[in-house]
Amino acid sequence: MSADAAAEPARRRRGNTGQGQVPPEGDAGSDQHLREQASDESTELSREEASEERSETAARPAITFDVVKDNDELSQFIASADRVMKGLGYTEHGFRHANLTGRIAYNLMHRLGFDEHTCNLAHVSAYLHDVGNMVAREMHGQTGGLLVYQVLRREVPPEDLATIVSAVANHEEADGHAVGPVASAVILADKSDVHRSRVRKRAELEFDIHDRVNCAAEQSFLRVDSDARTVTLELTIDTEISHVMEYFEIFLGRMVMCRRAAETLDCRFRLTINGAQLL
């Protein structure tokens, strides 16, 4: 038998590693080649996904109030939040409060000369600021920010969503801050809604101090003077129901927050009660 013939079985066992053939199992160089090829394909796929995501983000329209008010999920959040607040014995925090604060925030920004897009961000943020009450009263700003993020993250450009979430999360005096113009507008709009129509309890004997102050408030108005750069909360209070000092007793922290929010907007905050300027 020739040497070539004797070597043939061994070549068959090792396999033919010529060009165009499947490499033998366990070949380190070939494994490295496959890994590199897989890595290249994965990188290319990641680039394609990133490109698609950027295109999708760029295609998202600018946020408007109409988009949000027609969202069934967010509407259910607002309704559920108000039911929780009612169960806890708090004043109204439903669609009346949401719509009113949204309009006030929009008008405030508009009168101070902000562009339409920023005004819309303030409108949306103020409308949604209390949805976190659906979960719990404590830390409801931060909870609300997370809920809003989950619902709108595929509907709103990331930079707009970041502004909305931070505004929703920072509207309460206990742990919130005037972190920007939109957040400041939400704070001022929210704290200016003091009115007897928010009180749920029928008998005055059941009123706590918050109920008395709100029930005493016959009128509240947030006046913006763009020339003087002032934001003034004007209140008319029935002093037979609640004294002015009771207002300060429970709302002093809110007024301090409003002052800081106005300063963020390059304005001065003022408070008048029954025509007398107190701040």
N, C-alpha and C positions, 0 to 999 in steps of 0.2 A: 504494500500500500504506500502511495506517495505521501510525502510530508504534508502537501496541500490537502489531500483527501483526509488525512488524520486530523488536521486542524479544523475541518469544516464543522463537525458537531460542536466544538468549543465556540466557534464563531456564532453558530445558531443560538447557543445558550446565552452568550453575551449580548446578542442582538446586533443588528447592523446600525451603526451610528452615522451612516452617510447622510448627506444633505437631503432634506425632504422626508426623512423617516422620523418616527416617534422616538424620542430619546429614551435610553434605558432608565428604569426605575431607580431612584436614589442618586441620580447624577446631580452633583451639587451645582455645577455651572448651569445646567438646564433649569433647576429649581429657581436659581437666582434670576434667570431670564424670565421665567413665568411670573415671579413676584414683581419684577420691574414692569412687565407688560400689564399686570393687573393694577399696579399702582398708577401707571399712566392712564389706564382706562378710568380708574376711580377719580383721578384728578380732573380728567376731561369731563366726567359726569358732574363733578362738583362745580366746575366752571359753568356748565350748561344750566345747572339748577340755580346757581347764584345769578346768572344772567336772566333767567326766567323770573326769579323773585324780584330783581331790580326792575324788570319791565312791568311786572304786576304792580309793584309799589308806585311806579311812575304813572301808571294808568288809573290809580285811584283818584276819584274826584275830590276836590276840596270839601271839607266838612261843612254842612249847613244844618240849621235847626230842623228843617223839614225831614232830612234823612233820619235824624234821631227820634223825632216825635212819632214817626211812623214805624219805628222798630217795636215789634210786639214784645220781645223779650225785655227790653228796657222799660216799656210801659208796665209790664207785670212787676218788675222790680220796684218801681215807684209806688204802685198800688199796694204791694206786699209790705213795703217799708212803712207806709202810713198805717196799715193794720197793726203792725208791731208797735208803733208809737202810740196808737190808740189803746192798745192792750196795756201799755206801761203807764197810761194816764197823762201822756204829753199832749201838747197842742198839735194842731194840724200840720202834717209834713207831707201832704200828698200833691196832687196835680195843681191845686191852687197855688201852693207855695213854690212848687217847681217852675210853673209858668211865669209867675210874677217875678221871681228872682232872675230868671233867664232874661226877661224883657228889661229889667232894671240894669243888669250887667251889660247888655247890648247897648242900651241908651247911654249909659255912663261912658263907655269906651268911645262911642260915636261922637259924643259931645266934647270929648277931650282930644279929638282929632286922630284917633287910631284908624288904620285902614280897615276895610270891610272884612277881610279875612280874620284879623285879630278880633274884631267885634263878634264875628260868628263863633270863634273859639270860646269867647267869654259867655256867649248866649248858651252854647251847648254845655259848657262846664257847669254853669249855674243851674241849668235845668236838671242836671244829673247829680248834683253835689250830695244829695241825701240818700242815694240808693243803698248805701251801706247799712242803713237802719233796718233793712230787711233781715240782716243777720243778727245784729245786736247794736245797742246804743253806744256802748263803749268802743272807742277806736273806729267809729263808723266812717270817718273820713278815709282812713287808709284802706279799710275793707271795701268801701265804695270805689276807690281808685282801682283796686284789683278786679272788681266785678266789671267796671267799665272797660278796662283793658281787654278782658276776655271776650267781651261782646264785640268790640270795635276793632280788634287788632287786624282783621282782614278787610276792614272797610275804610280805614283812615290812614293816611300817610304817617309813618313813624314819628316824624318831628311834631306833627299836630297831636298825635295820640299822647306823646310825652307831656305836652303842655296841658292837655285836658286832664290826664291822670294826676299830675302834680297839683293842679288847681283843686280837684275834687278832694285830694288827700290832705290839703292844708287849709281847710276853711274853718276849723274849730279852734277856739282860743286855747284849749288845754294843751294841744300838741301841734297846732298849725302855725304857719308863717306866711307872710306876704312874699312868696318866692319869685314873683314876677308880675307883670301887668295883668295877665288873665286871672291869676290867683287872687290878686288884689281886688279886681272887679267882683269876683265871686264873694269875697269876704264882705265887702261893702253892701252888695245887693242882699245877701243873706241876713246880715245883722239889721238892715233897715226895715225888714218885714215884721213890724210889731203892730198888731191890730186885734181888736176884739173878735173879728170873724174867725180867728184861729182857735178860740177857746171852745172846747167840746162840752164841758160840764154845764149843766143847766142851772143847778142851784149854787148860789154864791157861798153857801155854807161849805160846799165841797172845794172851793177855790184854795189853792196854795198861792204863794207870793207870785209865781210866774203867771198863773191864771189871772190874778188881780191886775197885774201890770198890763198884760195883753188886753184884758177886758176894758181897762181904763183908757187904752189908746184908741181915741176916736178917729185919728188920722195920722198917717205917717207918709213922709215924702222925702226922697233923696234929691236935693237940688244941686245941680252942677253948674258952676260958673267957669267957663273955659278961659275967659279973659283974666279973671282974678285968680284962677287956679285954686278954687275952693270946692269942696264937696261937703254939703251941709245936710244933716239929717234933721228934718223939721217934724216935731211931734206935737200933737194936740192931745192932752191927757185930762180926763175927768178926775179931778182931785178928790171928789167925793168917794170914788172907788179905790183909788190908790194914790199915795203921796209921791211927789217927785223923788224924794229920797229913796223910796222903795225901788224905783227904776234904777238908780245908781247902785243900790245894794246888790242887785242881781246882774246888772248889765255893765258894770264898770270895766270888767275884763274885756267885754266885747267892744267897748268904746276905745280902749287902748289899742286893740287889734285894728279897729277901723282907722285910727290915727296913723298907725304904721303902714297900713295898706294905702292910705291917701298919699303918704310921703313917698311910697314906691312909685306912685303915679305922678310924682312931682307936684303934689297938691297939699293943701292944708285941710284938715278935717274940723268941722264945726258941728255943734249940737245946739239946737234951740228947742225949748219946751214951753208951750203956750206963749210963744213970742219972745221969750227971754233967752238970750244967748248964754249958755252954760259952759261951753267949751270953744 
